Amino acid sequence: MYMRLPNVKKSLDKLNQHIPSNAVGIHGKLYDISNLDHPGGHVFTYISLGTDATSLFETHHLDINKANSKLKELPILGNYVEYNKYDYSTYTAFKKIYFKKFPTKKSREMDTFQSFKLYVIIVLTFYTHLKVIFSPQNYTIIPLCIFSAYLNAICGGYGHNALHRIHPVSVLLDWNGLSCYEWLLEHVQSHHMHVNTELDNDSISMEPFLFWLPKRKTKKYKFAYLIKHIIFIISELVVAFNGTFIHRARWSIVCDNNFPLWMRIAPLLFIIRIISHIILSGIIGACTFIFTFCVSSYLFSYLAHLNHTYENDSRPNFLTHQVKNTKNIKSFVKNEFILFLDRQREHHLFPMIDQTLLEHNVQFSYSLFTLNKLLNKTLE
C-alpha cells in the first residue's frame, strides 16, 4: 500500500524489505491477519500489510496488555530481521500512566463541548469561503482571503487529529488538498513512527532543497533559512496537484471497499474548492484560490515544521527519540487556534488519544522565536 506514494516508498523500503505482502511484521514476527476482527477497524490492519507495523502497534494501543493477548492468538508465518529495532520499555512504562487517565475508548474521544466548537469552526470556514468567492472585487478581498486561509489551516489541524481514529472529520485534510488517505501512509505510518529519521517521509520529502537530517546533507544552501519560506508557501499546492493529477495515488482507493466511502470520495472536496473559485469568480477566483491556498499552506507547514526541529538521533529508545525530536509551541493562543501544536509532543507519544484531551505541558514548550532559531540551525 505504501509503495503507491513515491516519497513514502523511498522512506519505508528499508524498514519493510523483509515483510511479504500477505503478512504484518511486529517485533520480529510475521503475522497472518486475514481472519483478524480488529476492534479499531479494518483500515489500519489493511494498510499495514507488507510492513513492519511494530511502532504503529505500540503507539495506537494504549492498553498494550490487551493488544498483546490478541496478538498471541494470530497465526505466525515466520520471522524477519528488524531494520529499526526500537526499545519500547520506557515508553510502555510511561504509557501505563496515561492508560489510568484514559482507560476506555470513550474516554479518549473528543467531548461534547469540543465537538460543538469543531462544527462551529467548520460552518464558519465554509461561510467565509462563500464570502470570498462571492465578494465584490475590492480592497476587502485580501483580509477576507487571509482569514479564510487561517480557518482552513485550523480545519487541517482538526483533520490531522481525526485521522488517527479514522474519523470522517479527516476529510478536512482533503479540503486543504492534502488527502486523508495519503496522510495515513506518509504521516501516520512514516512520520509519526520514525520522526526525524531516514524513515520519516517529512524529513526527506524536501530534499534536495532543504536537508533536515545531518547525515543526509550532500549540499549546503547558504540561504536555506529563506528557501524554507518559499517551500512552505507552495508545499501544499504542489502536494495537492501532484496527488490529484500526477501520481494520482489518492484516486487509487475509489473502488476499494476496504476503505470507508467518505475517504474514497474525499479528493472531490479539493476539486469542488477549485471549481467554486473559478466558475463563480473567473480569473479573479483563480487568484483568490491560489492566494488563500498558499497562505494556509504557509501557516500549516511552517508551524508544523517548527515542532520537529532536529535535535539528535536517540534510537533505539523510542520514548527518548520522540521527546528529543518533537517540541511544543508556547503561545498566548491555545488549542485549535495554534492547530493543537502546543501539545504536539504528547500527541506523538499518544496519537490514540484525541488531541483536545491532551494537556499542554508548559515545561516542555518553546516560544515561536526560539523554535525559529532551532529551525534555521537544523537547515544550516
N, C-alpha and C positions, 0 to 999 in steps of 0.2 A: 504493500500500500504506500509506504513512504517513498518508494522509488519513483512515483509519479511526479514528484516535485524535484527538479534538478538540484537545488541547493540542499534540500533535506537528504537526498540520496548521497550527495557529496559528503555531508557531515556524519551520517549514520552508517555508511557502508562498513567501516572498520568494526563498529560495535556489533553489527548483525551478520558478519561474514560467515559465521558457523551455524546460523539458525536456518533450518529448512522452512519452506513456505507453509507447511501444514502444522507447524508447531510454534509454541511460545516459550522463549527461554527465560527462566527465573532462577537466580542463584546457581547457575551452572548445570541445571537440569532442563531437558526439553519435555514440555507437557503437551498432551493431546487435549484440546479444549473443545472438541467437536460436540460433545454432549453436555457441556457446562451451561447451567442456567444461572448466569451471573446476576446477583442481586442489584448491581449497579447498572444493568442494561447491557445490551449486546454490542454497542458501538466500540467501547474500549477494548473488549476482547477481540473484536474483528480487526481493528486497526493494528493490534499487537501481533497478529500472525506474521511469522517470519522475522520477528525482532527479539532482542534481549529486553524484556519488559520488567527487569528487576526493579529499577528505580520507580517506574510507574506503579508497580505493585506495592512498593514500600510507602510511597508518598500519598497514594489515594486510598489507603486502608488505615483508618485511624485505629480501629480495633484489629490490630495485627494478629492477635491470637486466633480470632475467628477466621481471618483470612488464611492463616497458615493451616488451620484444620481443614478448610475447604480444599486447599492446595494438595494436601496429603491424599485426598480422595481421587485425584486426577491420575490417569494412566501416564507413566513416564516412558518416553520414546527413546531416551538416550541422554548423553551428557555432552557438554561443549566447554570450550575454554573461554572464560570471560575476558573480554578485552579491557573492560573498565571495572575492575572489581572493587567497588566501594565497601567501606566498613560502616555498617549501619548501627553499631552497638550503642553509641552515644545518642544517635538520633532516635532510636527505639525507646531509650530511657526517657528522653525529652517528650516523646510523643505520648507517653503514658500520662503525663501531667495534663495535656490537652484533652485526652480521652475522658478524664474525670470531669472536665468542664463541659465537654460536648459528647455525652455518652450515647446519644441516639441520632439517627439520620435527621429527624425532625429538628433537633436542637442545632444542627449545622446549617439549616436553611434560613434564608432571608426572612426577617419578621414582617409583620403586617404593616407597620409604620414605614419601614424602609421600602417595602413593595409599593406602597402608595406614592412615596417620593419618586421612585423609579418611573412609574407610569405618568406622573405629572410631568417629569422631565421629557419623557418620550412625546407626550402630547405637545409640550412647548417646543420641542425640536421640530416636529412636523409643521406646527403652526408658523414658526419662524421661517422654515423652508418655503412655505407657501407665500409668506410675506416677501421673501427675496425674489421669487420668480414672478410675482405679480406687482412688485414695487415699481413706482414711477422711476424713470431713469434720471435721478438727480443725486445730489450730494449725500442723501440718506442711505444710499445703497451700500456704501463701503462699511460704515459701522454696523449695518444690519448683517452684512456678509460675515464680518468678524464675530459677531455674537452668535450667528448660526454655526460658524465653524467651531466655536468653543462648546456649544451644546452638542455638536456631532462628536467632538472628542470625548466629552463626558459619556455619551452613549457608547462609544467604543470601549471605555473603561468598564461599563456595565456588561457589555458583550463579552469581553475577556473574562470577567468574573463568572459569568453564567456558563462559559464553555466547559469548565472543569466538572460541571454537573450535567452536561448535555441538555441544557435548558433552552427553550425557544428564544429567549432574550438574546442568545448568542448571535442571532441574525443581525443585530445592530453592528456587528463587525462587517457584515456584507454591505450594509448601508454605507459604511465607510470604505468600501472597496477592498476589504481585507480577506473575506471568506472564512467562515467558521470551520469549514472542512479543512482548508489549508492550514489553519491555525492549530487544529487538532494534531497535525503531523509536525509542523515546524515549531510550534510554540510549546504544546503540551509534551509531545514525545521527545523533542530535541532540546529546546532552550531550557525549559523548567528542570529537566532531569540532569542536564550537563552544563549548567550556566558557566560561561567564560572558559570553555574548553574547546578543543578542536571538534568536538561532537555537537557543539551549540550552533545551530543554524544562524542565529542572530549575530554571533561573533565573527562568522566567516562570510556572511552574505554581502558585506560592504566592501570586501576586497575586490580589486586592488586599490580602491580609492582611499579606504580607511582600514588600518590594521588594528584590531582590537587586542590580539594576543601577541605578546613579545616574541615568542618562539616562531611565529609565522611571518614576521616582518621581513620582507625582501626589499622594500623601498622605504625611504623616508621623505614624506612630503613636508616641506618647510612650513606650508600654510594649512596643515591638516585641521587646525583649530577653526579655520574659516571654511574649509571644504565641508566640514561636518554640517554646517548650516544649510548649504545647498542640498546635501544628501537628505537631510531631514525634511526639507521643503518638498522635494519631488518623490521621496521614497514610496509613499502610499499610492501616488498616481502611477508610478512605474509598476508597482506590485499589482494594482488593480487592472491595468491594461494588459500586463503580462499574463496574469491568471485568467482573464476573461477572453482575450483574443489571440495570445501567442501559444503558451504551452497548454492552456485551457484545462488544467487539472481539475478545477472546481466544477466543471461540467461533467466530469467522468463518472460521477455518482448519481446522475439524474435518474437512471433506470435501476439503480442498485437498492433493493428493498432492505438491505442491511442497515441503511441509514434512515432516520425519520424523514417524512415528506418535507417538513419545513426546512430541513438542512439541504435537501436536494434541490429545492427551488429557490433557496436564499440568494443565489447570484443574480436573480432577476431584479433584486432591490437596487443594485448598482446601475443596471440598465435603465430602470424606471427613473432613477435620480437624474441621470444624464439627459434622458429624453424630456423630462419635465422642464429642465432648464432651457434646452434648445428649442423645443416646439413652442413653448409659451413666451420665450423672450428672444429667440433668434441668436444673432451673433453676440449681443449683449449677454444673453443667457449662457452661452458657451464661456464667456469671460467670467461671469459670476460663479459658474460651476468650478472652473479651474482655480480662481482666487480662493473661494470658500474651501475647496478641497485641499489646496496647498497650505492654507493657514491651519486647518485641522490636522493635517499631516505633520506639520512642524510641532504643534503642541503635543500631539500624541507621541511622536517619535523622540523628540528631544527630552521630554520629561521621563519617558520610559528608559532611555539610554543613560540618563543620569543615575538611575537606580542600580546600574550594573557596571560601574567603572571597575576596571580590573585591579585586583589587589595582589593575589598570588594564587598559584595552583596548589590547593590544600588537599588534593587527593592523597590517600584513599579515604580519609574521613569525610563522610557525606555531610554531616552537620557543620563541621568547620568550614568546608568548602563553600557551602551555601551562604553561611553567615559572612564569610570574608568577601564574597562577590555579589552580595545583594544588600542594598542600602535603602533606608527610609528617608523620604524628603521631609524636612522640617519646614512648615509653612503656617501662616496665620489662617489659611483656609484648610478645611479638613475634608475627609471622606471623598465623596464623588467629585467635589469641586477641585480636587487635586488628582482626580482619576484613581483614587484609592492608593496612590503611590506613597502615601505617608505610612503604609503598613505592608510594604512590598516584601520585606524580609520574612515577616510572619506568613504571608501568602505563599511564598516559595517553599516554606517548610510544611505548611498545612493547606495545600490547594483544595482539599476536600471540604474545608470549612468556608462558608460564604465570607467574602472579604469584609462585608459590612459588620460582621460579628467580631472580627479580629481587633484586638486592642492596639492602639498606636503607642509604640514604645519610644518615648522622648529620649531616653538614654542612648539609644542607638540610631538617632536621627541626625541628619546633616542639612545645613542650610543650602539653598539653591546656589549661592555663591561658592561655597566650599565644594559642592558636588561638581560645579562647572570647572573649577580648578583641577579636580581629580580627573574629570573627563578629558581635559586638554592634556594632562600628564599621560593619561592612557594612550592618547593618539600620537604622542611625541615620537 
